Amino acid sequence: MASAASSPFRALLPARFRERRPRVAVVRLSGAIGAVSPLRPGLSIGTVAGSLERAFGMKGLAAVAVIVNSPGGSPAQSHLIFRRIRALAEEKAVPVVAFVEDVAASGGYMIACAADEIVADETSVVGSIGVVSAGFGFDRLIEKIGVERRVHTQGEAKAMLDPFRPENPDDVARLKLIQADVQEVFSGLVRSRRPNLRTDGENLFSGAVWTGRQAVALGLVDALGDVRSTMRARFGEKVDLRMVAEAKGSLVARILRRGGPGGIGLADDALAAIAERAAWARFGL
């Protein structure tokens, strides 16, 4: 006679009497990092903290899988997310595996480095370990149309990189110092988390990117694969993959995005979509 644990009624038994399967919490971190627009936040510690807490708070965890799909963005938000993942991993004593989908570039790669292992697809885009600042200069345009720019500040650097004034070499020099400092933090983080980097004569900190297959050879990632097949190979066919829902933002922001007063939400969404599309397009996506 079949035991109660193997009978068709097993699902009706209390959880403690059921067969225990290895459990892996799966968190998806997808999109540009930082405030894409005031009403359309990208990945930030504020938008992902809840998902991370729920993932690491599950009982009986064998691992946490973090799916990364990001072209990068804010260095500060990238670093804050990195630090929170590391803090939770150490607090809960749970291994973390990052899985790269389309791209883990710049801040996206920084977040992936919070994992104990990084797994990518053969065609994933990985890297972009560098710092970039971009903008436009409108000083000639406003001069041509007869507009006078008036700015009054306390502090000579307060209007640094004003796009409506000619570029100031002192401002550029100051920006370069800031970028160099952020780059030092970024490259130091990568070296500490990826101790087996193999340059093969390449500068891995130039801002260049590589495919997943190339990244394995360079030590930027550990293996090729996807979350389902990798977790099944590691924990068995019956591994329990538990997806953690992504944060959707505040109710007010969602209402405004759907066409708030005067169509502000629609205009904001359009501009944000253009900016985010440009970030992905840098990697041919």
Secondary structure, DSSP 8 states (H G I E B T S, - for coil): ---GGGSTTGGGS-GGGS----EEEEEEEES-BSEEETTEE-B-HHHHHHHHHHHHHSTTEEEEEEEEEE--B-HHHHHHHHHHHHHHHHHHT--EEEEEEEEEETHHHHHHTTSSEEEE-TT-EEE--S--------HHHHHHTT-------SSTTTTTT-TTS---HHHHHHHHHHHHHHHHHHHHHHHHH-TT---TT--TTSS-EEEHHHHHHHTSSSEE--HHHHHHHHH-TT-EEEEE------HHHHHHHTT-GGGHHHHHHHHHHHHHHHHHHTTT-
